[in-house]
Amino acid sequence: MSIRQVQIIDALKNLVLNQRGLDFQRLATSLAKKRFPDLVASDPAGDLGSDAYLLGFLTVDGKKIAVAASLTAEYKKIRSDCDTILKKQGHIDQLLFYTPIPRKRTLTKLWGDKLKAEFGVGLDVVTQNEIVEVLREPENSWICNEYLDLHFSEGASLAELRSNLVLAATNSLAGWIREHGRHLRIEALVEPNLEELGEEAQSNERLSVADLQHLVDTRRDCLVLGGPGAGKTTLLIQLAQALLTAADGPIPILVSAANWANSGKTLTEFVVSQTAFQAVGLTVEKMAQLSQAGHISYLINGWNEISQARIGWVTDQFREEQRAYPPPSFVVVTRQNGNRPTLIEETVVQVLGFTDQSRAELLRKRVGQEAAVKLVDKLEGDHFLDELTKTPLFLSATLAYYERHGDFPETTFAALGGLVETAEQYEPHKSALNQPPIRGHHRRYLTEMASKATDTGEVLLSRASARAHLLDTARRLAAESQLASLPEPEEVATALTDHHLLVEISSTDRPLRFSHQQIQEWFAALYLWNQFFQTDDPWNDTERAALNAIVNKRDWEQALLLLVEHLASKSGSKPKLLELALLTLPLDLIFACELLNRADIADEPAAEPNTADRNAMLWVHRLGN
């Protein structure tokens, strides 16, 4: 018998001696998952009484098998556990029973015969000998390390893998910071304003990044909710930074939900396909080893950005990741009213806007004490600005607008426009955007791209699709005598990512997306303005049909609301806004009322008093208020 076998046997005896039932349950579950990858694991609880644990269920050749574990190896105990499973869980065909106690095969066969005769249930007992044979394999050294406190020489390779993962995660984080720092995000200057939701939450209790870090360290899943521009992505980056500064604990892997969905790969395959992870030689197998040892936490950003066409597939893939044992921990970020996954033992956290105090503190850090006092007075004296600038992205946008124009925006659309304008006016970007291949048509290219992405429910455009859309736009510009010759669409794509708010994703096919979903929605709103609201002329049948198709798609809602709120501040726009609401009425009554509310025409008299639909809609809106 090898030294390793002796050490494993001694460690198993120690589990029994010290009644470390939970450690043996986790060890047995890891072994069962290796043998049966389809095992559906149960919660880690001693639900069979005494020291016994129901590990889960699986189906093999049409037979339902229950998997259990116990520090006790007596038939009386096995019989009692089987009886409990049958009463609580219903019919099973076989019981697979793990125990660290040595028992002869002749004895366990006798137990099987008795259990079959009494309950009609087959029995397979995995005893000490079989467990030791599996654990002595080098690939299972991590199990010995994790649950038996045995540090074999192969443990060094796990430490090396962790070191490589830290390096990859650090480089990946740096890429996220570069990508998401392009549109003047400032919320990282102050502690985020977080609130825990749910029955267990303390009323009005605020959380910090350190609290989220503690949740991840204790392998609790976390769902982060927030409105557009609330600072959800920045919070995730701050959490990743905090986790990476810890000496131990899980390593954060930042994942864009939309990018993963579009890849068509499993989550682990998608991660290891990225440059940062390829550079250190991490593979699916190595990631599985790290995950089983508890070294991985996935921080998934923008679940709401997954298109409806892919949400079912991604949800199934996510469930597969959760079925691993032990599963990695997950922090998933989504919009308040967006799609959300089902998490295990989740804590739900809402990202709130700035408080008056945190906004004032941030402004002092940004513009200095004297200027901050004047800005705070102005913001607090205007209800619209006060509410708008409680949201981080819109405070950034408002400051950008103020720095450009010397006053404040009247609408959210105008504020975001100031952010876009600021990005366009910086040198050398300004000069580059006015030279070939863009030639000053950047907004036209970007509005067309935003409209295509929004119309298909995407935030990510493949490189091939982006080139096709850019070429179509260039052809229209040429037809309008705005271009003498067509540029290469790849050159246009490169120029827009180098000098505007378009981002290239680091993956094999280099897809494109806007630097923030709200930026895409702003350009989509600009597209609507150019197509349908630039003149006061009534819509023709073709325009009405096109607008009807847009209104009927949920993905256009944010762009429509942005534009309607902005147009409501302009004189002469209300007749068309009322027509838009009327167009929406047969499709979505609630959204029609929301459009009326944003347009500030809920109490506007109908242009034709005898038109029943108009008056009915206005009365419905009034009653709703």
C-alpha positions as CSV (number, residue, x, y, z in Angstrom):
1,M,0.0,0.0,0.0
2,S,1.4,3.4,-1.0
3,I,2.0,6.3,1.4
4,R,-0.7,8.2,-0.4
5,Q,-3.3,5.5,0.2
6,V,-2.4,5.3,3.9
7,Q,-2.7,9.1,4.2
8,I,-6.2,9.1,2.5
9,I,-7.4,6.2,4.8
10,D,-6.2,8.1,7.9
11,A,-7.9,11.3,6.7
12,L,-11.2,9.4,6.1
13,K,-10.9,7.9,9.6
14,N,-10.4,11.4,10.9
15,L,-13.7,12.5,9.3
16,V,-15.5,9.8,11.1
17,L,-13.7,10.4,14.4
18,N,-14.5,14.1,14.4
19,Q,-18.0,13.7,12.9
20,R,-17.2,15.9,9.9
21,G,-20.3,14.8,8.1
22,L,-20.7,17.9,5.9
23,D,-17.1,17.5,4.6
24,F,-17.8,13.9,3.7
25,Q,-21.0,14.9,2.1
26,R,-19.2,17.4,-0.2
27,L,-16.4,14.9,-0.9
28,A,-19.0,12.2,-1.8
29,T,-20.9,14.6,-4.0
30,S,-17.7,15.5,-5.9
31,L,-17.0,11.8,-6.5
32,A,-20.6,11.2,-7.5
33,K,-20.5,14.1,-10.0
34,K,-17.4,12.7,-11.6
35,R,-19.0,9.3,-12.0
36,F,-22.5,10.7,-13.0
37,P,-22.2,14.2,-14.5
38,D,-26.0,14.4,-14.8
39,L,-26.5,14.2,-11.0
40,V,-28.9,16.8,-9.8
41,A,-27.4,17.8,-6.5
42,S,-29.5,18.5,-3.4
43,D,-29.0,21.4,-1.0
44,P,-26.2,20.7,1.5
45,A,-28.4,19.8,4.4
46,G,-28.6,16.7,6.7
47,D,-32.2,15.9,5.5
48,L,-32.1,12.1,6.3
49,G,-31.5,12.6,10.0
50,S,-28.4,11.9,12.1
51,D,-25.2,12.1,10.0
52,A,-26.8,11.1,6.6
53,Y,-27.2,13.3,3.6
54,L,-29.2,13.0,0.4
55,L,-26.8,14.1,-2.3
56,G,-29.3,14.1,-5.2
57,F,-30.9,12.1,-8.0
58,L,-30.1,10.9,-11.5
59,T,-31.7,8.7,-14.1
60,V,-29.7,5.9,-15.7
61,D,-31.4,3.6,-18.4
62,G,-34.8,4.8,-17.2
63,K,-34.1,4.0,-13.5
64,K,-34.3,6.7,-10.8
65,I,-31.3,6.6,-8.6
66,A,-31.0,8.4,-5.2
67,V,-27.4,9.2,-4.0
68,A,-26.8,9.4,-0.3
69,A,-23.8,9.6,2.1
70,S,-23.2,8.8,5.7
71,L,-20.4,8.4,8.2
72,T,-22.3,5.3,9.5
73,A,-22.2,2.0,7.6
74,E,-24.9,-0.3,9.2
75,Y,-27.8,-1.9,7.5
76,K,-30.2,-0.4,10.0
77,K,-29.0,3.0,9.1
78,I,-29.3,2.4,5.3
79,R,-32.8,0.9,5.7
80,S,-33.9,4.0,7.7
81,D,-32.4,6.4,5.1
82,C,-34.1,4.5,2.2
83,D,-37.5,4.6,4.0
84,T,-37.1,8.4,4.6
85,I,-36.2,9.0,0.9
86,L,-39.2,7.0,-0.3
87,K,-41.6,8.9,2.1
88,K,-40.2,12.3,1.2
89,Q,-39.2,12.0,-2.4
90,G,-41.4,9.2,-3.8
91,H,-40.4,6.1,-5.8
92,I,-36.8,5.3,-6.5
93,D,-35.3,2.2,-8.2
94,Q,-31.9,2.2,-6.6
95,L,-29.9,3.7,-3.8
96,L,-26.2,4.6,-4.3
97,F,-24.7,4.9,-0.8
98,Y,-21.3,6.4,0.0
99,T,-19.5,5.7,3.3
100,P,-15.9,6.2,4.5
101,I,-16.2,3.0,6.6
102,P,-14.5,-0.2,5.2
103,R,-17.0,-3.0,4.6
104,K,-16.6,-6.3,2.7
105,R,-18.4,-6.8,-0.6
106,T,-20.1,-10.0,0.7
107,L,-21.7,-7.9,3.5
108,T,-22.9,-5.1,1.3
109,K,-24.3,-7.6,-1.1
110,L,-26.3,-9.1,1.7
111,W,-27.6,-5.6,2.6
112,G,-28.6,-5.2,-1.0
113,D,-30.6,-8.4,-1.0
114,K,-32.5,-7.4,2.2
115,L,-33.3,-3.9,0.9
116,K,-34.5,-5.2,-2.4
117,A,-36.8,-7.7,-0.6
118,E,-38.2,-5.2,1.8
119,F,-38.6,-2.0,-0.4
120,G,-38.0,-3.2,-4.0
121,V,-35.0,-0.8,-4.1
122,G,-31.6,-1.9,-5.3
123,L,-28.5,-1.0,-3.3
124,D,-24.9,-0.1,-4.3
125,V,-22.6,0.7,-1.4
126,V,-19.4,2.7,-2.2
127,T,-17.1,2.0,0.7
128,Q,-13.7,3.1,1.9
129,N,-11.7,0.9,-0.5
130,E,-13.4,2.3,-3.6
131,I,-13.2,5.9,-2.4
132,V,-9.5,5.5,-1.7
133,E,-8.9,4.1,-5.2
134,V,-10.5,7.1,-6.8
135,L,-8.9,9.7,-4.5
136,R,-5.4,8.4,-5.1
137,E,-5.6,9.5,-8.8
138,P,-3.5,12.7,-9.3
139,E,-6.4,14.4,-11.0
140,N,-8.4,14.2,-7.7
141,S,-5.7,15.8,-5.5
142,W,-7.8,18.9,-5.2
143,I,-10.6,16.9,-3.5
144,C,-8.1,15.6,-1.0
145,N,-6.8,19.1,-0.4
146,E,-10.3,20.6,-0.1
147,Y,-12.0,18.1,2.1
148,L,-9.3,15.9,3.7
149,D,-6.7,18.6,4.4
150,L,-4.1,16.5,2.4
151,H,-1.7,18.5,0.3
152,F,-0.1,16.2,-2.2
153,S,2.5,17.4,-4.6
154,E,-0.1,17.9,-7.3
155,G,-1.5,20.7,-5.1
156,A,1.2,22.9,-6.4
157,S,-0.2,22.6,-9.9
158,L,-3.6,23.8,-8.6
159,A,-1.7,26.8,-7.0
160,E,-0.1,27.4,-10.4
161,L,-3.5,27.3,-12.1
162,R,-4.9,29.8,-9.6
163,S,-1.9,32.1,-10.2
164,N,-2.6,31.9,-14.0
165,L,-6.3,32.6,-13.4
166,V,-5.5,35.7,-11.3
167,L,-3.3,37.0,-14.1
168,A,-5.9,36.3,-16.8
169,A,-8.7,37.9,-14.6
170,T,-6.5,40.9,-13.9
171,N,-5.8,41.5,-17.7
172,S,-9.5,40.9,-18.5
173,L,-10.5,43.5,-15.9
174,A,-8.0,46.0,-17.4
175,G,-9.8,45.6,-20.7
176,W,-13.2,46.2,-19.1
177,I,-11.9,49.4,-17.5
178,R,-10.6,50.6,-20.8
179,E,-13.8,49.8,-22.6
180,H,-16.2,51.2,-20.0
181,G,-14.2,54.3,-19.2
182,R,-14.7,55.8,-22.6
183,H,-17.9,57.6,-21.8
184,L,-16.8,59.7,-18.8
185,R,-18.2,57.5,-16.0
186,I,-17.7,59.1,-12.6
187,E,-19.7,57.1,-10.1
188,A,-16.5,55.2,-9.1
189,L,-15.4,58.3,-7.3
190,V,-17.9,57.6,-4.4
191,E,-19.2,54.5,-2.6
192,P,-22.2,53.1,-4.5
193,N,-25.7,53.4,-3.1
194,L,-26.9,49.9,-2.7
195,E,-30.0,48.4,-1.0
196,E,-30.8,44.8,-0.3
197,L,-34.2,43.6,-1.3
198,G,-36.3,40.7,-0.1
199,E,-38.0,39.5,3.1
200,E,-34.7,39.0,4.9
201,A,-33.4,42.5,4.2
202,Q,-33.1,45.0,6.9
203,S,-35.3,48.1,6.2
204,N,-33.3,51.0,4.8
205,E,-30.1,49.1,5.3
206,R,-27.4,50.1,2.8
207,L,-24.7,47.8,1.4
208,S,-21.2,48.4,0.3
209,V,-18.8,46.8,-2.2
210,A,-17.3,45.0,0.8
211,D,-20.7,43.5,1.7
212,L,-21.0,42.1,-1.9
213,Q,-17.4,40.8,-1.6
214,H,-18.4,39.0,1.6
215,L,-21.4,37.4,-0.2
216,V,-19.1,36.1,-3.0
217,D,-16.5,34.9,-0.5
218,T,-19.2,32.8,1.2
219,R,-20.4,31.4,-2.1
220,R,-23.7,33.3,-2.1
221,D,-25.2,34.2,-5.5
222,C,-26.2,37.8,-6.0
223,L,-28.6,39.5,-8.4
224,V,-27.9,43.2,-9.0
225,L,-30.8,45.3,-10.3
226,G,-30.8,48.9,-11.5
227,G,-32.2,51.3,-14.0
228,P,-30.5,52.5,-17.2
229,G,-27.2,54.3,-16.4
230,A,-27.4,53.5,-12.6
231,G,-23.8,52.4,-12.4
232,K,-24.3,48.6,-12.5
233,T,-21.3,47.9,-14.7
234,T,-19.1,50.2,-12.7
235,L,-20.2,48.4,-9.5
236,L,-19.3,45.0,-11.1
237,I,-15.8,46.4,-12.0
238,Q,-15.4,47.7,-8.4
239,L,-16.4,44.3,-7.0
240,A,-13.9,42.5,-9.3
241,Q,-11.1,44.9,-8.2
242,A,-11.9,44.2,-4.5
243,L,-12.0,40.4,-5.1
244,L,-8.6,40.5,-6.9
245,T,-6.9,42.4,-4.1
246,A,-7.8,39.6,-1.6
247,A,-5.1,37.0,-1.0
248,D,-7.5,34.1,-1.2
249,G,-11.1,33.7,-2.1
250,P,-12.8,33.2,-5.5
251,I,-11.3,34.9,-8.6
252,P,-13.7,37.1,-10.4
253,I,-14.3,36.4,-14.1
254,L,-16.1,39.3,-15.8
255,V,-18.5,38.1,-18.5
256,S,-20.7,40.1,-20.9
257,A,-24.0,38.3,-21.1
258,A,-24.6,39.4,-24.7
259,N,-21.2,38.5,-25.9
260,W,-21.5,35.0,-24.3
261,A,-25.0,34.5,-25.8
262,N,-23.8,35.4,-29.3
263,S,-20.8,33.1,-29.1
264,G,-22.9,29.9,-29.1
265,K,-20.4,28.4,-26.6
266,T,-20.8,27.1,-23.0
267,L,-19.8,29.7,-20.4
268,T,-16.4,28.0,-19.7
269,E,-15.7,27.6,-23.5
270,F,-16.5,31.3,-24.0
271,V,-14.2,32.4,-21.2
272,V,-11.2,30.3,-22.3
273,S,-11.7,31.6,-25.9
274,Q,-10.8,35.1,-24.7
275,T,-7.3,36.4,-25.3
276,A,-6.5,37.0,-21.6
277,F,-7.2,33.3,-20.7
278,Q,-5.6,31.8,-23.8
279,A,-2.4,33.7,-23.0
280,V,-1.9,31.7,-19.8
281,G,-3.0,28.4,-21.3
282,L,-6.2,27.9,-19.4
283,T,-8.5,25.2,-20.9
284,V,-12.0,24.0,-20.1
285,E,-10.5,21.1,-18.1
286,K,-8.3,23.4,-16.1
287,M,-11.2,25.8,-15.4
288,A,-13.3,22.9,-14.2
289,Q,-10.6,21.9,-11.8
290,L,-10.4,25.5,-10.5
291,S,-14.1,25.7,-10.2
292,Q,-14.4,22.5,-8.3
293,A,-11.8,23.8,-5.8
294,G,-13.9,26.9,-5.3
295,H,-11.6,29.3,-7.0
296,I,-14.1,30.9,-9.5
297,S,-16.8,33.5,-9.3
298,Y,-18.6,34.6,-12.5
299,L,-19.6,38.3,-12.6
300,I,-22.1,38.4,-15.5
301,N,-23.0,41.8,-16.8
302,G,-26.1,42.9,-18.8
303,W,-28.4,39.9,-18.6
304,N,-31.1,42.2,-20.0
305,E,-29.0,42.6,-23.1
306,I,-29.5,39.0,-24.2
307,S,-31.8,39.0,-27.3
308,Q,-35.1,37.1,-27.1
309,A,-33.8,34.8,-29.8
310,R,-31.0,33.6,-27.5
311,I,-32.4,33.9,-23.9
312,G,-33.8,30.4,-23.8
313,W,-30.5,28.8,-24.9
314,V,-28.4,30.9,-22.5
315,T,-30.8,30.1,-19.6
316,D,-30.4,26.4,-20.3
317,Q,-26.6,26.8,-20.4
318,F,-26.7,28.7,-17.1
319,R,-28.6,26.0,-15.4
320,E,-26.0,23.5,-16.5
321,E,-23.3,25.6,-14.9
322,Q,-25.4,25.7,-11.7
323,R,-25.6,21.9,-11.7
324,A,-21.9,21.5,-11.1
325,Y,-20.9,20.6,-7.6
326,P,-19.7,22.6,-5.9
327,P,-21.1,25.3,-8.3
328,P,-19.2,28.5,-8.8
329,S,-20.8,31.6,-7.3
330,F,-22.6,34.0,-9.6
331,V,-23.2,37.8,-9.5
332,V,-25.6,38.7,-12.3
333,V,-26.4,42.3,-13.3
334,T,-29.6,43.2,-15.1
335,R,-32.0,46.1,-15.6
336,Q,-34.8,46.6,-13.1
337,N,-37.5,45.4,-15.4
338,G,-35.3,43.1,-17.6
339,N,-34.9,39.4,-17.9
340,R,-33.3,37.7,-14.9
341,P,-32.0,34.2,-14.2
342,T,-32.9,32.0,-11.3
343,L,-30.1,31.9,-8.8
344,I,-29.4,29.6,-5.8
345,E,-29.6,31.2,-2.3
346,E,-29.6,34.6,-4.0
347,T,-29.3,38.0,-2.4
348,V,-31.0,40.7,-4.4
349,V,-29.4,44.1,-4.5
350,Q,-30.7,47.3,-6.1
351,V,-28.3,50.0,-7.3
352,L,-29.9,53.2,-6.3
353,G,-29.2,56.7,-7.5
354,F,-26.9,59.1,-5.7
355,T,-28.0,60.6,-2.5
356,D,-27.8,64.4,-2.1
357,Q,-24.7,64.0,0.0
358,S,-22.9,61.5,-2.4
359,R,-23.7,63.7,-5.4
360,A,-22.3,66.8,-3.7
361,E,-19.2,64.8,-2.6
362,L,-18.7,63.6,-6.2
363,L,-19.1,67.1,-7.6
364,R,-16.5,68.5,-5.2
365,K,-14.0,65.8,-6.4
366,R,-14.9,66.6,-10.0
367,V,-15.0,70.4,-10.2
368,G,-13.8,71.7,-6.8
369,Q,-15.6,73.1,-3.7
370,E,-16.6,76.5,-5.0
371,A,-18.0,75.3,-8.4
372,A,-19.6,72.3,-6.8
373,V,-21.7,74.5,-4.4
374,K,-23.1,76.5,-7.4
375,L,-23.8,73.3,-9.3
376,V,-25.6,71.7,-6.4
377,D,-27.8,74.9,-5.9
378,K,-28.7,74.8,-9.6
379,L,-29.5,71.1,-9.6
380,E,-31.5,71.1,-6.4
381,G,-33.5,74.1,-7.6
382,D,-34.8,72.3,-10.7
383,H,-36.9,69.1,-10.2
384,F,-36.0,67.6,-13.5
385,L,-32.3,68.1,-13.1
386,D,-32.4,67.0,-9.5
387,E,-33.9,63.7,-10.4
388,L,-31.9,63.2,-13.6
389,T,-28.5,63.8,-12.0
390,K,-29.2,61.2,-9.2
391,T,-28.3,58.6,-11.9
392,P,-24.5,58.3,-12.5
393,L,-24.5,58.2,-16.3
394,F,-26.9,61.2,-16.5
395,L,-24.8,63.2,-14.1
396,S,-21.8,62.5,-16.3
397,A,-23.9,63.5,-19.3
398,T,-25.2,66.7,-17.6
399,L,-21.8,67.8,-16.7
400,A,-20.5,67.2,-20.2
401,Y,-23.4,69.2,-21.6
402,Y,-22.8,72.0,-19.1
403,E,-19.1,72.1,-20.0
404,R,-20.0,72.4,-23.7
405,H,-22.9,74.8,-23.5
406,G,-22.6,76.7,-20.2
407,D,-26.1,75.7,-19.2
408,F,-28.1,72.6,-18.4
409,P,-30.1,70.2,-20.6
410,E,-33.8,70.2,-20.4
411,T,-34.3,66.5,-21.3
412,T,-32.5,63.2,-20.9
413,F,-32.1,63.0,-24.6
414,A,-30.3,66.4,-24.6
415,A,-28.1,65.3,-21.7
416,L,-27.0,62.1,-23.5
417,G,-26.5,64.2,-26.6
418,G,-24.0,66.4,-24.7
419,L,-22.1,63.2,-23.8
420,V,-21.9,62.2,-27.4
421,E,-21.0,65.7,-28.5
422,T,-18.2,65.8,-26.0
423,A,-16.7,62.5,-27.3
424,E,-16.9,63.8,-30.8
425,Q,-15.2,67.2,-30.1
426,Y,-12.1,65.8,-28.4
427,E,-8.9,65.8,-30.5
428,P,-7.6,63.9,-32.3
429,H,-11.1,62.3,-32.6
430,K,-12.7,65.4,-34.0
431,S,-10.3,65.7,-36.9
432,A,-10.3,61.9,-37.6
433,L,-14.1,61.9,-37.8
434,N,-14.1,64.6,-40.4
435,Q,-11.5,62.9,-42.6
436,P,-11.8,59.8,-44.8
437,P,-13.2,57.2,-44.4
438,I,-15.9,58.9,-42.1
439,R,-16.0,62.3,-43.8
440,G,-18.2,63.8,-41.1
441,H,-21.0,61.2,-41.5
442,H,-20.3,59.4,-38.2
443,R,-23.8,60.1,-36.8
444,R,-25.5,58.8,-39.9
445,Y,-23.4,55.6,-39.7
446,L,-24.1,55.2,-36.0
447,T,-27.8,55.9,-36.1
448,E,-28.2,53.3,-38.9
449,M,-26.2,50.8,-36.8
450,A,-28.3,51.5,-33.7
451,S,-31.5,51.1,-35.6
452,K,-30.5,47.7,-36.9
453,A,-29.3,46.5,-33.6
454,T,-32.4,47.7,-31.7
455,D,-34.7,46.3,-34.4
456,T,-33.3,42.8,-33.9
457,G,-33.1,43.1,-30.1
458,E,-29.3,43.0,-30.1
459,V,-26.6,45.0,-28.4
460,L,-23.9,43.1,-30.3
461,L,-23.4,43.2,-34.0
462,S,-21.2,40.6,-35.7
463,R,-18.4,42.1,-37.7
464,A,-19.9,40.9,-41.0
465,S,-23.3,42.4,-40.1
466,A,-21.7,45.7,-39.1
467,R,-19.8,45.9,-42.4
468,A,-23.0,45.2,-44.3
469,H,-24.9,47.9,-42.5
470,L,-22.1,50.4,-42.9
471,L,-21.9,49.7,-46.6
472,D,-25.7,50.1,-47.0
473,T,-25.5,53.5,-45.2
474,A,-22.6,54.5,-47.5
475,R,-24.6,53.6,-50.6
476,R,-27.5,55.7,-49.3
477,L,-25.2,58.6,-48.7
478,A,-23.8,58.2,-52.3
479,A,-27.4,58.1,-53.7
480,E,-28.0,61.4,-51.8
481,S,-24.8,62.9,-53.5
482,Q,-23.0,63.0,-50.1
483,L,-20.2,60.6,-51.2
484,A,-18.4,60.5,-54.5
485,S,-17.1,57.0,-53.8
486,L,-17.8,54.2,-51.4
487,P,-15.4,53.7,-48.5
488,E,-14.3,50.2,-47.4
489,P,-16.8,49.3,-44.6
490,E,-14.0,47.7,-42.5
491,E,-12.1,51.0,-42.5
492,V,-15.3,52.8,-41.4
493,A,-15.8,50.3,-38.6
494,T,-12.2,50.7,-37.4
495,A,-12.4,54.5,-37.5
496,L,-15.7,54.5,-35.5
497,T,-14.2,52.2,-32.8
498,D,-11.0,54.3,-32.7
499,H,-12.6,57.7,-32.5
500,H,-16.2,57.3,-31.3
501,L,-18.4,55.5,-28.8
502,L,-18.3,52.2,-30.6
503,V,-16.4,49.3,-29.0
504,E,-14.8,46.3,-30.6
505,I,-15.1,43.1,-28.5
506,S,-11.9,41.1,-28.1
507,S,-12.9,37.8,-29.6
508,T,-12.3,35.8,-32.7
509,D,-14.8,37.5,-35.0
510,R,-14.4,41.0,-33.3
511,P,-18.1,42.0,-33.0
512,L,-19.1,45.6,-32.3
513,R,-21.3,47.3,-29.7
514,F,-21.9,50.8,-28.3
515,S,-20.0,51.7,-25.2
516,H,-23.2,51.7,-23.2
517,Q,-26.7,50.5,-23.9
518,Q,-28.1,54.0,-23.3
519,I,-25.8,55.4,-26.0
520,Q,-27.3,52.8,-28.4
521,E,-30.7,53.9,-27.4
522,W,-29.8,57.6,-27.9
523,F,-28.7,56.9,-31.5
524,A,-31.8,54.8,-32.1
525,A,-33.9,57.7,-30.8
526,L,-31.9,60.0,-33.2
527,Y,-32.8,57.6,-36.0
528,L,-36.5,57.9,-35.1
529,W,-36.2,61.7,-35.1
530,N,-34.5,61.7,-38.6
531,Q,-37.1,59.3,-40.1
532,F,-40.4,60.4,-38.6
533,F,-40.2,63.7,-36.6
534,Q,-37.9,66.0,-38.5
535,T,-40.7,67.8,-40.2
536,D,-44.3,68.6,-39.3
537,D,-45.6,66.9,-42.4
538,P,-48.1,64.0,-41.7
539,W,-46.8,60.5,-42.2
540,N,-47.6,58.8,-45.4
541,D,-48.8,55.2,-45.5
542,T,-45.3,53.8,-45.8
543,E,-44.0,55.8,-42.9
544,R,-47.0,54.9,-40.8
545,A,-46.5,51.2,-41.5
546,A,-42.8,51.4,-40.6
547,L,-43.5,53.3,-37.4
548,N,-46.3,50.9,-36.5
549,A,-43.8,48.0,-36.8
550,I,-41.3,49.8,-34.5
551,V,-44.0,50.6,-31.9
552,N,-44.9,47.0,-31.9
553,K,-41.4,45.9,-30.8
554,R,-40.5,46.1,-27.1
555,D,-36.8,46.7,-27.9
556,W,-37.7,50.2,-29.2
557,E,-39.4,51.3,-26.0
558,Q,-36.5,53.1,-24.4
559,A,-35.6,54.9,-27.6
560,L,-39.2,56.0,-28.1
561,L,-39.5,57.3,-24.5
562,L,-36.2,59.2,-24.8
563,L,-37.4,60.9,-28.0
564,V,-40.9,61.7,-26.8
565,E,-39.7,63.3,-23.6
566,H,-37.4,65.5,-25.7
567,L,-39.9,66.4,-28.3
568,A,-42.4,67.4,-25.6
569,S,-40.2,70.3,-24.7
570,K,-40.3,71.6,-28.3
571,S,-43.1,73.8,-29.6
572,G,-45.4,72.4,-32.2
573,S,-44.5,68.8,-31.6
574,K,-47.6,67.7,-29.6
575,P,-49.9,66.9,-32.6
576,K,-47.4,64.3,-33.9
577,L,-46.8,62.9,-30.4
578,L,-50.5,62.5,-30.0
579,E,-50.7,60.7,-33.3
580,L,-47.9,58.4,-32.1
581,A,-49.8,57.6,-29.0
582,L,-52.9,56.8,-31.1
583,L,-50.8,54.6,-33.3
584,T,-49.7,52.7,-30.1
585,L,-53.1,52.4,-28.6
586,P,-54.3,49.2,-30.3
587,L,-51.0,47.6,-29.7
588,D,-50.2,48.4,-26.1
589,L,-52.5,50.5,-24.0
590,I,-50.1,50.8,-21.1
591,F,-47.3,52.0,-23.3
592,A,-49.6,54.5,-25.1
593,C,-50.4,56.0,-21.7
594,E,-46.7,56.1,-20.8
595,L,-46.0,58.0,-24.1
596,L,-48.7,60.5,-23.3
597,N,-47.3,61.0,-19.8
598,R,-43.8,61.6,-21.2
599,A,-45.2,63.9,-23.8
600,D,-47.0,65.9,-21.1
601,I,-50.3,65.9,-23.1
602,A,-52.5,63.7,-20.9
603,D,-54.8,66.7,-20.3
604,E,-54.5,68.1,-23.8
605,P,-57.9,68.5,-25.5
606,A,-58.3,66.2,-28.5
607,A,-57.8,67.8,-31.8
608,E,-61.1,66.2,-33.0
609,P,-63.4,66.2,-30.0
610,N,-65.7,63.6,-31.6
611,T,-62.9,61.1,-32.1
612,A,-63.9,58.3,-29.6
613,D,-60.5,56.7,-29.6
614,R,-58.6,59.8,-28.6
615,N,-61.0,60.8,-25.8
616,A,-61.1,57.2,-24.5
617,M,-57.3,57.0,-24.4
618,L,-57.0,60.3,-22.6
619,W,-59.7,59.3,-20.1
620,V,-57.9,55.9,-19.5
621,H,-54.7,57.8,-18.8
622,R,-56.4,60.2,-16.4
623,L,-58.0,57.3,-14.6
624,G,-54.7,55.6,-14.5
625,N,-53.1,58.6,-12.8
